[in-house]
Amino acid sequence: MRPCYRMVLTHSLTHSLTYLLTHLCQGLLEEVTSLLLSDKLHPAMNIAKSIGYRQTIQYLCRVKHEPGDFKEFDLYMKDFAASTRNYAKRQCNWHRKDGNSLTHRLTYSLTHSLTHLPTHLPTHSLT
C-alpha cells in the first residue's frame, strides 16, 4: 500500500474508532462487565481474545482500580485503536498478496484527510 493511501486509511480508522469509543464504549464496558459477572464470559474463551473484548477485559480486570483514573481509560482506548489499525494493516497486506482479491482505490481527498487528522483520541469519563 502506498504511504499516501496508508495515511488516509489511518485517518479514516482513527475517525471511526474515535466515534465508536466515544459513543459506544460505555455500552461495551457494561456488556462485558455483565457477561463477566454472570460467568458467561471467561478470559480464556475465543471471543474474549477478539478486538474490543480483549482490551475491555484487560481494562476491567486490571489490578489497580482508582476512581477517576483517566490515564488507564486513555490507555485502554489507545490499545483498542492500535489493535484495530494493526488488524486493518494485516487485512490490507493479505489482500495485496492475494491475486484474486478485489481492491478499490480510496476515494477520500488526501489533502482534505491530512488537514483533518486528529491529534489524539479523546478521554471521556464513564459517569
N, C-alpha and C positions, 0 to 999 in steps of 0.2 A: 504494500500500500504506500502510495506517495505520501511524503510528510505533510503536504497541504491537506490531503483528504483525512489523514490521521488527526490533524488538529481540528478539523470540522467535526469528525466523529467524536472526538474527546469533548468538544464543546457541547455537542448535542446530548451526549451521555450525561455530562455534568448538569446540564439544564434539566433533563428528565429526572435524574436522581435527586436534584435539589427539590423538585416538585414532589416527587414520591416521598422523600424523607420529611419534607415539611408538612404534607397533608395526610400521609398515611402511616407515618411512623408510630404514632400513639396507638393506632388500631393494631399494628403488628406486635407492638410490645404487649398490649392487652391480650391478644390471641395467644402468643407464645407463653405468657405468664399463666393463662388459664389452662393451656394444654400441659404445661409442666406440673402445675399444682394438681390437676386431675389425673396425673400419671399416664396420660395418653401420648406423651412425647418424652423421649429419652435422648440424651445427647449422642448415644451410640446408634440411633436409627439413621437410615439413609437420608430421610427428609431433613433431619437436623444438620446434615452436612451441606445442604444447599445454600446458595447465596441468599442472604437475608436471615434465614433461620439460624445459621451458624453464628453470625455476628450478634444476633439478638440474644441467643442463648449465652454466648460468652459475656455479653453486657449484663444480662440479668443474673448470671451465676458468678459474677466476679466476687472476689474475696472482700474487697474494700468497698463498702457502701456508705456514702455520706450524703446527707440532704444537700441539694444544690450543687452537686459535683458535675458542673457543665463540661469540665475537661474530659471526663470519662465518656460523656454523651457525645462530645465532638469527635473523640477517637472512634467511638462506635460508628458514627455516621461516615467518617472518612474511610474506615475499614470496609464498610458496606459499599461505598462508592468505588474504592480501589478494586475490590473483588469483582464488581460488575464490569469495570473498564478492562480488567485482565481477561475476563471471560469473553468480552466483545473482541478483544485483540486475538484471542485464540480462535474464535469463530472466523474472523477475517483471514487469518493465516490458513485455516482449514479450507475455506472457500477459494482462496488464491491457489492453493496447491491442488485442489480437486478440479480437474479439467472439465468435468460435467456440471459444475455449479453455474447457476445463472447469477450474473452480477449486474449491478447498475451503478451508474455514477451518482454521487451525492448531488442533490440539486440546490443545496444551500450556497449562497454567495459567500465566498471565502472572506471577502472584505467585510461584509456585514457580520459574519460569525466572529471574526477576530476582534472587531470593535465591541462586541458584546460578551466577551469572555468574563465569567465571574471570577472574582479574586479569591473567594473562599466559600466553603459551604456554611450556611447559616447555623447558628447554635440556638436551639429552642428549648425551653423548659417544658416539662410534661405536666405542668399544673394547669 
